Amino acid sequence: MLTEKRFLDISSRFAGRTIAVIGDFFLDRYLFFDDSQKEISAETGLFANQVIKIIHSPGAAGNRAVNLKAQGAGTVIPVGYTGDDGEGYELRQDIRALGCGDDYLLTLPERHTCFYAKPQNKDIRGLAGEKERYDFKNRTPFTQDEEQSLTEAAEAAVLRADGVIVADQSEVDREGCGVVTPGVRRALISLAAKHPEKLFWVDSRLRGDRFRNMILKPNAKEAVWCALGKTEFSEEDINAAGRMLSEKNRRPVFLTLSEKGIRIFDRDRVTGVPAVRVEGETDPTGAGDSVTAAAVLALLSGANFEEAARTGCLAASVTVRQLGRTGSATPEDIAKQIAAETEI
């Protein structure tokens, strides 16, 4: 059981940790509109929603960096790219405001910075107030020179880091169009083998079965798809997928199960870690990112697998209560959650 005292001991070491985050850094741009000011376009006759406030923050791989800094990580090294454009300028502003450098965040002038445009009704909290999102993703494969530059940046950052988070999620679905290209992945696999003293953690929705020597964190759907190629599955399929990925990767799998918690597959051993019960309305946006940040920091700070998974569940229980935004959790938030559970 993870007690408050034990968590405070573990989290007291977070500030001494250096973590590289490798992946696609998006700009999250929230557009708050006022329905009472809606107009009709004279030219088209269509509604023109009136935006009254814009908030932006790092998204996708960037939200891992946000969560790591919120949870007290000492140094976070973003590795990826932006275009030479307005979204790139805003994203770099946000990265620097976190206290992170952007030395390994390449500027690729031939590409546009990826971003999410998220319209939100200012008067309606949570998911109910969100409208259809507009995404700008990179759908063109990186050139050989671009891939080489990304590989070199990743290799340099890994050598500086205690731990590495590889964010290879479905922000960019097509192989070769995301920062974790086949070449970058091969380089990371080699680095993980050469540096067993470093922690490598992978979030990969579509390609988890292609990594080696790294801890994987899929959810049930991702694990079953990667391991078994199924889109519909049973409890038996989930367990089979977790075991298969752990054996193939030669490292543990932290398989997230939403309100059922996390199931850890470590070769032949399977350990269940319960989720934290949350009452009322919730917003799951970013919950997986907070699990990753909390678990990685915990593992780097002396926690065992179960303690790290429990820390991740506690962080997620804080994040899902933050409606209408991509949330994060602090060590103080997590400690309060542990204390509240102890009192029950």
N, C-alpha and C positions, 0 to 999 in steps of 0.2 A: 504493500500500500504506500502511495506517495503522500507523505505527511507535509504539512505546511513547512515544518522545520527542514525537512529533507529538500523540498523544492527551493527554499530560500538559500540553502547551502549550494545547490546546483546552480541556481540563477546568479549567485554572487560572482560566478566565473564567466558569465556571458560577455562582459565588457573586455575580456582578454582574448576574444576569439576573432579570427579573420576568415571571412567566408566569401568565396567567389560565386557569383550568380551568372550562369551562362545561358543565354536564350534570347528570345525575341522581346525586346522592350517596346511596349506600346504606350501611347498617351491615352489615358482615360479622360475624355472631355464631357463633363455633365452640362447639359443645356437646360436650365430651369426656365420654363415658360409660364406665363400668366394667362389662363383661359379667359379671364374677364377682359383681356385686351386683344383678343383674337380679331384679326381683320380679314377682309376678303380682297384678294388681289384684283386690282382694276384690269390688269392685263390678261389674267388667266381665269378669273372667277373662282379660283381655289382658295381654301383657307390659308392664311399666313399666320402661323403661330409666332407670338412675340416673346423672344428670349429676353429675360430681364437680369439674368445672372449666369456666369460661366465659371465653373470650377474644374481644374484639371490636376491630374496626379499620375504617377507612373503606374502603368497597367501591365498585365500579363507577367513576364519575368520581372518587370519593375515592381509588381506588388509583393513579390518575395522579398525584394530589397526593403520595401516599406515595412513589412512585417518584421524582418530581422532587426531593423533599426528601432522599431517600436518596442521590441522585446529586449533591447539593450545590447545588441551585438556591437563589438568594438569597431571593427572595420569591415565594410561590405564593398566588394569590388564588382561593379557591373561589367559584363562582357557581352557585347552585341554591336548594334549599329543604329544610327539614325541617318536620315537624309539631311541635306543642307537646305532646310526649309523651316517654316514657322513652327510646325509641330515639333520638329527636332529641337528648335530653340527652347520651346516651352518644356519639353521633356528633360532637356539638360538642366534647365533652371530647377525643375522639381527634383532631379537626382542630386544636384549640388545642395539644395535646401535640406535634403535628408542628412547631409554630412558625408556624402559619398563622392569620390572622385570619378571622372569620366575618361581617364586615360586609356581604358580598354574598350570604350564605347566608340567604335569607329564612325567617322563621317563618310558616307558613301554618296557622293553628289548625284549619281545616276539613279538613285532610289529615293522614294518618298518614305518619310517616317510613318510607320504603321500606327493607326489610332482607332479608337472606338468613340463614336459620337452617341451620347446617351441622353435623349430628350426625357425630361422629368417634370411632371406637373408640380409646381411649387406648393400647392395646397394639399396634395395627397401623399402621405408618407408611404415608404416601402415600395414593394413590387407593384402595387395597385396603381401607383402614379407614374410608372415607367411606360414609355411608348416604344415602338419598334426602334431597335438600335441600328446604326449605320456603321459598318466596319470597312476599314481600308487595310488590306493585308498585302503582303508581297506574294505575288503569284508567278513570278519569273525566277527561274533557277539562278543562283549566284554564279558568276563567272569563275573560272579557275583562279584568277588573281584575287578575287574577293574572298573565295573560300580559303585560299592560302593565308590571307591577311587575318581572317577570323580565327583560323587554326593557330596562328602565331600568337594572337592576342589571348586566346584561351590557354595555351601552354604557359605563357608568361604569368598569367593570373593564377593558375593552379600552383605554380611554384611558390607564390607568395602566401597562399592560403592554408589554413588548417583544415578547412572543409570546402566542398564544392557542391553547389546545387545546380543540376542540369534541368532547365525548364524547357522540355521538348514536348509541349502540349499542342492542342489542335488549333491554336491561334493561326498557325500556317500549316494546312493539312498536307500539301503536296511535298513529297520527299525532295530535298534539295533547295526548297524555297524558304525554309526556316534556318535560323542561325546554326542549329545543330544539324548540319549537313552530314552526309556519309563520311566525308573526310574529317570533319570536326569530331564526329562520334568515334571514328577509329583512333584519332589522337587521344581522346579522353579515355578510351578503353586501355590504351597502352600506358597512359600516365597512371591510371588507377592500379594497374599491375605493378608498375615500377615504384609506386608510393603507397604501400599498404598502410602506412602510418596516417595517411590522410583519409578523411571521410568523404566518400562520393555518394550523393543522394540524387535520384532521378525521378522527376515527374514526367511521364510520357504516356499520353493517351492512346497513341496509335502504334508505337514502336518499342514498347517496353521489352519485348523479347529479343531485341537486337543489341542490348547492352550487356556488358560483362563486368564483374568485379565491383559492382555498385549496388547499394541498397535501392530497391524500387518502391515507389509509393503509388500504386494504381488504386482506383476504386473497383468495385466488383465488375461493372460493365467493361472497364478498360482491361482488367486482368483476364477475363474470360475471352474477350475478343483477341487479345494478343497471344494467349496460350492455346486457345481452342478454336478460334475463328467463329464463335457463336455470338449472335445478338440477343438470343433468348436463352435463359439458363436457370439451373436449379442450384440449391445449396450444395449439392455434390459437385457441380461444375465449378462453383466458386472455390471450394477446397482443392479440387484437382488443379485448377489454374494457379492458385497460390503456391502449391507444392512444385508444380512444373517450372514456374518462373524462378523460384528459389534455387532449384537444382540446376537449371540452365545457367543462371547468372552467378551461382556459387556465393551468393550473399542473401541476407534476409529480405523478405518482402513485407512491407507494412501495408496491408490491404484494408482500405477504409470502407466502412459499411454504414455511413450516415448515422442514423440514430442507434445503430447497433455497435458503434465503436470502431475499433481497429483489431484486425486479426493478424498476428505476426507469424509468418511462415519462415522457419529457420531450419532448412533441410527437413529432417523428420519430425521436428518439434513444431506444434501449433499452439499459440497462446492467444487467448481472447482478452482484450482490454475494453471494458464497457465505456460507452459514451456518457456524457453528462446530460441528465434530463433537463430540458429547457421548456418552460411554459410560455404560452402566448405566441404572438406573431414572430416569425423568424424570416431572415433573408440569408440564403446560403452563399451569396456572392462572396468569393474570397476565402471561404472557410478552409478549403484545402490548402491555400497558401499559408494560412496561419498555422495549420497542422505541420506543414513542412518546416517553417521557420522555427517553431517551438521545439519540435522533435530533433532537428539538426543541432540547434544550440544546446539542448539537453545532452545529446550523445557526445558532443565535443567537450562537455563540462563535467563528465563523470557519471552520467546516468546510464543505467542498463536499458535494454530494449523496452521492457515493460514500463519503466519510469518515463522514458522518452515518449512512448505512445500515449501514456496517460497525460503527459504535459501537452501533447498535441491536441488531445480531446478537450482538455480544459481550455486551451486557447480558442479552439473552434466554438466552444459554448459561449464565449464572450463575443466573438466576431458575429455570429448569426443573430445576435440581438441588435446589431447596428443596422437599422433599416435604411434602404435607399442609397447605400453606398458600399464600396468595397472596404470592409472593416479591418481592424487589427486589434491585437491584445497586448497589453504590457505585463511585465512580471507582477506588478502590483494587482492588476486585474485577476491574474491567475491565482495568486496567493489568496485574494479575497474569496474566489470561488472555492478553493480548497477549504478555507475556514468556514464558509457557509455550509458546505456539505458536512463538515465535521459536527456542526451544531444541530443538524437534523437528527 
